[in-house]
Amino acid sequence: METLLFLFPQFNYMAPKEEAYFKMFGPEDLQAPKMKDDTSRQKDKERKSRLSLFLTKSGSHENVSPHKKTNTTSSNISPEAALQWSDSFEELLKHSDGLESFSQFLRTEFSEENIEFWLACEEYKTIDSETKLLSKAKYIYTVYIESEAPKEVNIDYNTKMDIQKVIAQPTKSCFEAAQMKVYSLMKKDSYPRFLHSDIYLRLTRRKGPGTTMFRRRSRSCVFNDRGEATTEPSAW
């Protein structure tokens, strides 16, 4: 749809008085303000993305952060060690290789912010300096807690508001409730899927040099001479 706009000669000193001007405006002209708004929102998103990248690089955990590239490769992890991670979620997090493998899995599910937040909270609780504690608390809140944060974790509204109330004067336990909720989410939801993921199965099924791996025995069904079904154990 096009809109007809008249331009009167008294506003154009170079034109004859008896001449009237008009211009046809198309939908693209009328949508120009909307396009500017969309461009502005896109720039805001890009700005948040750059902020996320900057904060991630400046606040990464030096020893076990998922962002830190380590020299550990899957070939250095024995199947026996990997099998221990299936004992419990706590056992998995005790091992640096297990933590790195789990972080790698979360990245494939686009939920790495959960383990990053948990690690940031673990590091936060070890800080003794009040100045550093305040700085770290603001970093965690800005990156993981506040609404539309670059890596906002999934916590309930009340927990988020409780943190917001004390963030100006944070304590070592101010993130504890949120950390427990994220930990529970990873344990009940992400961890079981990790144990069935290709990342984990490749580690547990690999046969290293001089290592003999045994598969679980299952029962197969056979029929005897009378046509009756019986089961007997067999290895596969």
C-alpha positions as MATLAB code, in Angstrom:
seq = 'METLLFLFPQFNYMAPKEEAYFKMFGPEDLQAPKMKDDTSRQKDKERKSRLSLFLTKSGSHENVSPHKKTNTTSSNISPEAALQWSDSFEELLKHSDGLESFSQFLRTEFSEENIEFWLACEEYKTIDSETKLLSKAKYIYTVYIESEAPKEVNIDYNTKMDIQKVIAQPTKSCFEAAQMKVYSLMKKDSYPRFLHSDIYLRLTRRKGPGTTMFRRRSRSCVFNDRGEATTEPSAW';
ca = [
       0.000    0.000    0.000;
       1.348    3.440   -0.946;
       0.579    6.769    0.751;
       0.177   10.003   -1.220;
       1.851   13.041    0.383;
       1.357   16.562   -0.998;
       4.190   19.073   -0.750;
       2.866   22.635   -1.100;
       4.821   25.220   -3.104;
       5.027   27.756   -0.272;
       7.561   25.470    1.361;
       9.711   25.386   -1.766;
      10.981   28.860   -2.627;
      12.476   27.738   -5.930;
       9.191   26.402   -7.317;
       6.437   28.356   -9.082;
       3.571   29.235   -6.781;
       0.989   27.567   -8.950;
       2.879   24.253   -8.994;
       2.032   21.596   -6.468;
       4.414   18.811   -5.541;
       3.610   15.381   -4.316;
       5.568   12.213   -3.561;
       4.503    8.608   -3.375;
       5.654    6.828   -0.248;
       5.837    3.043   -0.300;
       5.642    0.584    2.624;
       9.427    0.527    2.851;
       9.465    4.273    3.606;
       6.835    3.954    6.312;
       8.706    1.046    7.881;
      11.973    2.984    8.134;
      11.472    3.890   11.839;
      10.741    0.225   12.612;
      13.918   -0.844   10.827;
      15.885    1.630   12.929;
      14.397    0.126   16.090;
      15.327   -3.376   14.917;
      18.858   -2.188   14.176;
      19.094   -0.666   17.651;
      17.954   -3.915   19.279;
      20.458   -5.886   17.205;
      23.252   -3.584   18.358;
      22.172   -4.117   21.981;
      22.377   -7.894   21.483;
      25.844   -7.592   19.956;
      26.927   -5.377   22.836;
      25.715   -7.998   25.336;
      27.538  -10.706   23.411;
      30.778   -8.752   23.546;
      30.244   -8.145   27.259;
      29.753  -11.867   27.817;
      32.964  -12.684   25.955;
      34.937  -10.078   27.872;
      33.619  -11.131   31.278;
      34.198  -14.790   30.506;
      37.835  -14.191   29.592;
      38.468  -11.975   32.604;
      36.699  -14.174   35.165;
      37.536  -17.729   34.196;
      38.653  -20.189   36.836;
      42.336  -20.772   36.281;
      42.411  -24.455   37.168;
      39.158  -26.136   36.241;
      37.126  -23.650   34.226;
      35.480  -25.094   31.095;
      36.848  -22.088   29.190;
      40.462  -22.969   29.928;
      41.960  -25.239   27.310;
      43.902  -28.039   28.872;
      46.372  -30.496   27.472;
      44.175  -33.374   28.617;
      42.725  -35.354   25.744;
      40.336  -38.276   25.753;
      43.227  -40.609   24.888;
      44.747  -39.865   28.309;
      41.624  -41.017   30.154;
      41.496  -44.712   30.926;
      38.166  -46.575   30.625;
      38.470  -47.623   34.270;
      38.780  -43.992   35.387;
      35.840  -42.934   33.246;
      33.693  -45.746   34.640;
      34.169  -44.328   38.142;
      32.327  -41.183   37.091;
      29.114  -43.183   36.808;
      29.177  -43.949   40.550;
      27.746  -40.537   41.391;
      27.614  -36.960   40.203;
      29.841  -35.977   43.113;
      32.444  -38.496   41.963;
      32.382  -37.013   38.483;
      33.056  -33.485   39.734;
      35.973  -34.664   41.889;
      38.035  -35.513   38.806;
      39.360  -32.743   36.582;
      39.018  -34.996   33.508;
      35.456  -35.827   34.459;
      34.634  -32.171   34.969;
      36.131  -31.257   31.605;
      34.257  -34.057   29.812;
      30.989  -33.062   31.477;
      31.578  -29.420   30.513;
      32.210  -30.503   26.953;
      28.900  -32.374   26.976;
      27.017  -29.352   28.337;
      28.425  -27.235   25.531;
      26.808  -29.610   23.040;
      23.486  -28.975   24.802;
      24.049  -25.211   24.995;
      23.762  -25.283   28.787;
      27.398  -24.745   29.768;
      26.355  -21.723   31.847;
      25.238  -24.135   34.596;
      28.662  -25.640   35.267;
      30.347  -22.269   34.756;
      28.074  -20.695   37.373;
      28.657  -23.555   39.798;
      32.428  -23.225   39.395;
      32.262  -19.459   39.808;
      30.370  -19.937   43.088;
      32.924  -22.480   44.303;
      35.702  -19.996   43.609;
      33.696  -17.157   45.155;
      33.446  -18.971   48.495;
      37.240  -19.163   48.748;
      37.766  -15.375   48.532;
      38.812  -13.652   51.768;
      39.333  -10.086   50.573;
      36.191   -7.957   50.920;
      37.148   -5.923   47.864;
      37.629   -9.022   45.703;
      34.469  -10.573   47.155;
      32.408   -7.546   46.100;
      33.981   -7.525   42.638;
      33.384  -11.249   42.120;
      29.812  -11.006   43.424;
      28.996   -8.253   40.931;
      30.578  -10.303   38.152;
      28.511  -13.398   38.992;
      25.328  -11.365   39.317;
      25.881   -9.511   36.024;
      26.782  -12.586   33.998;
      24.545  -15.299   35.480;
      21.762  -13.900   37.693;
      20.139  -10.674   36.560;
      17.352  -10.715   33.990;
      18.619  -11.039   30.412;
      22.158  -11.665   31.647;
      24.519  -12.999   28.935;
      24.579  -16.438   30.599;
      21.474  -16.324   32.764;
      20.906  -19.538   34.717;
      17.480  -21.018   35.301;
      16.510  -20.130   38.884;
      13.187  -19.054   40.374;
      12.138  -15.435   40.842;
      12.324  -15.436   44.655;
      15.889  -16.754   44.694;
      16.892  -14.123   42.161;
      15.291  -11.336   44.226;
      16.993  -12.545   47.418;
      20.361  -12.159   45.696;
      19.456   -8.763   44.295;
      18.651   -7.453   47.800;
      22.114   -8.229   49.185;
      24.320   -7.783   46.126;
      25.440   -4.322   47.285;
      26.885   -5.911   50.436;
      27.366   -9.568   49.498;
      28.212  -12.385   51.873;
      29.965  -15.651   51.093;
      26.631  -17.469   51.219;
      24.564  -15.080   49.078;
      24.723  -17.377   46.027;
      24.361  -20.623   47.958;
      20.638  -21.157   47.293;
      21.033  -20.485   43.565;
      24.093  -22.722   43.376;
      22.223  -25.606   45.022;
      19.334  -25.257   42.578;
      21.660  -25.311   39.569;
      23.598  -28.232   41.054;
      20.358  -30.185   41.542;
      19.330  -29.421   37.966;
      22.606  -30.757   36.571;
      22.508  -33.832   38.799;
      18.933  -34.839   37.982;
      18.751  -33.714   34.367;
      22.137  -33.285   32.646;
      24.174  -35.965   34.432;
      21.971  -38.963   33.412;
      22.075  -37.790   29.786;
      25.841  -37.385   29.993;
      26.213  -41.039   31.017;
      24.409  -42.055   27.809;
      26.160  -39.542   25.558;
      28.645  -40.397   22.834;
      31.283  -38.360   24.670;
      31.114  -40.613   27.725;
      30.493  -43.907   25.928;
      33.581  -43.420   23.753;
      35.665  -43.136   26.914;
      34.254  -46.150   28.731;
      34.255  -48.520   25.746;
      37.776  -47.791   24.517;
      40.315  -50.576   24.950;
      43.662  -49.212   26.028;
      47.016  -50.988   25.611;
      47.053  -54.153   27.658;
      43.551  -53.492   28.955;
      40.835  -56.074   28.768;
      37.331  -54.745   28.831;
      34.400  -57.023   29.615;
      30.843  -56.353   28.612;
      27.929  -57.212   30.818;
      26.475  -60.666   30.345;
      22.933  -60.873   29.114;
      20.470  -63.695   28.671;
      19.532  -65.021   25.260;
      16.438  -67.042   24.468;
      16.771  -70.567   22.966;
      14.277  -73.352   22.288;
      14.718  -76.952   23.407;
      13.607  -80.102   21.563;
      10.081  -79.769   22.886;
       9.757  -76.210   21.569;
       9.921  -74.656   25.027;
      11.740  -71.375   25.415;
      14.626  -71.314   27.887;
      17.203  -68.695   28.709;
      20.912  -69.111   29.158;
      23.643  -66.536   29.869;
      25.849  -65.488   26.999;
      28.516  -62.848   26.538;
      28.175  -60.232   23.810;
];
